[in-house]
Amino acid sequence: MNTPTPVARGLSVQQVLLCGALIVTLSMGIRHGFGFWLQPIITERGWTRETFSFAMAVQNLAWGAAGPFTGMLADRFGAWKVLVAGGLLYAMGLLLMAVSAQPLTFTLSAGVLIGIAQSGSTYAVIYGVLGRAVSPEKRSWAFGVAAAAGSFGQFVMIPVETWLISHLGWQGALFLLAATALLIMGLALGLREPAGQARAAGHQSIGQALKEAFGYRSFQLLMLGYFVCGFQVVFIGVHLPSYLKDHGLGLGVSTGALMLIGLFNIFGTYTAGLLGQRFPKRYLLSAIYGLRAVAIVVFITVPLTPLSVYVFAAVIGFLWLSTVPPTNAVVAQIFGAQHLSMLSGFVFFSHQIGSFLGVWLGGRLYDATGSYDVVWYLAIALGVMAMLANLPVRESAIARAPQPQPA
């Protein structure tokens, strides 16, 4: 009989999973609805679509750039401290996003500040704690639970955010979400690890860990695949409502599509976590990227109707964040859990570079050509590339020379 391993005084693995899942639900749920603010903000401010897209692109880039550093801090000083700071910054960013009247201040608040906040309140930090709390054979499952929580947040928050915008206005909705983000600070207390637990997982220095990871071919290939993941999902998440509106489909279809993405993402991420325990994760990742490319080809080829939108949303939703559990599980499997938050942060930085390009090019190329066609084609080509890149990944633990132990 397996007994849950305590990871802090009075806290079981189940409690850590619950607190981590709720944090990811809030953090990811809020951000998934940002696409609904595009139209009201640019209409009231008189901005172009590219202005909003650039701020969202900067948000993703700031999230990725800050990720390795928040991961280092979480591994060194404790994830709960980073999460408290992340929740506070998230609330501040949403407040400033609501009152920013100039593109620069909007980019600094919605882009830089919220991006840094997300780096300290999402997967990389949570996975570092889970990786140390859960036995290696169950990590893929635990990561799938946390990823499914983020998907549940999207499913729940999408209708909530559209309702808030329609009843409170886009500024009032942001004020209320800012108050909601403060809940992350309280939930962070459920992830307090005993002092030194992260360091006790091994004796490798940060410099040694970085040199080892970036010199390892499989780590590079995982980063390449995650780049493609970011490009695809953030382009779709931010620009799909406007793409559908351009083709005469109303807000109800967009809301339903994003809700279906969130709903099926719950099943997709959890399923990916389970399958990652039974099958080689590299084959699972290759299949996910290949199926994404096929789904996009079919979507832009068939006549665009509410039914075709909902079918696409269900399929792409199942594949949406299903890359997250196997990718992070492979990183933990290869390098161990001591520096998992930091290494996951670097992999995620690659994801966010792709996110930056996906969301920014979506707006830039739309303004230049009057359509999203070129970006859809890029998403397909990149999906094929990621499918091929994950096939040669080696999942076994890296061979290390014995480290001298301190006296």
C-alpha positions, 0 to 999 in steps of 0.5 A: 500500500502506497502512503502519501509522502509528506512534503511539509509539516501536516501537508500530504501530496494530495494537499500539494496537488490541490493547492498547486492545481488551484493556483494554476487554475486561477493563473492560466484561467485569467490569461486564457480570456485575454483575447476577448479584450482585444476588440473593446480595448482597441475600439475605445483606445483607437489602437490597431490590432497589432498594438494589442497583439504586441503587448500580448506578445511581450507578455509571453516573452517576459513570462518566458524570459523571467521563467528560468530566474523565478525557477532558480529562486523557487528551487533555492528559497522555496516555491511558496515565496515566489508564488506569493510575489507572483500573485501580487504582481499579477493583481498589480498588472491587471489593475494597470492594464485597466487604466493604461491609456497609452500603448507603452504603458499598456505594453509595460503592464499587460505585457511585462508585469503580467508576464513576470507574474505568470512566470512565478505562478504557473507550471514551472514553479508548481512542477518543481515542487511536484517533482520533489514530492511525487515518486518518479514513476508517478510524475507524469500523472501528477504533471498531467493533473496540474496541467488539467487544472490549467485547462479547467481554469480556461473552461471555467473562466472563459464564460466568466470573463465574457460575462464580466466584460458584458456586465461590468465593462472591460475595465471593471472586469479587469479590476475584479480579476485583479482581486481574484488573482490575490487568492494565489498568495493564500494558496501558496502557503500549501506549497511550503517545503521544509527548508533545504528540501530542494537542495537535498535532492542533489549536490549539483550547482546551477552552473553545472546543471545549465552546462549539462542541460544545454550541451545535451541534444535531447534538451535542445530538441525538447526546447525546439518542440516547445517553441512550436507549441507556444507559437500554435496555441497562443496564436489560436488563443488570442486571434481565434475570436477575431478570425471568426468575427472576420468571417461573420461568426458572432461572439457566442461562437468564439466563446463556445470555441474557447470553452470547448478548447478548455474542456477538452484540454482537461481530458487531453492533458490528463490523458497525456499524463497517464500515457506518459507513464506507459509509452515512450514520451517522445512518440507521444509528443511527436503524435501530438504535434503531427495531429495538431498540423492535421487539425489545422489543415482540415480547419482552414480547408473545410467551409467555416461554420459553427459546427466546423469551429466546434469540432476544431476546438474540441480536437485542438483542445484535446491536443492543447497543453497535452505537450506539457506533462510529457515534456516536463516529465522527460526533463525530470527523468533525464536530469532529476528534480533538484533544478527542475523548476529552473530547467523547466523555466528554460524549456518554457522560455523557448515556448514563450519565444514561439508564443511571442512570434505567434501572437505578434505575427498574427496581428502584424501579418493581418494588418499587412495582408488583411487575413490570417492565412500566412500564420495558419500555414506557418503553424502547420509547417512548424507542427510537422517540424516539431513532430520530427524533432521529438522522435530522436529524444533520449528519455533515460537518465543522463550519465554523470560522473560521481560528485565529491561529497562535502565533508 
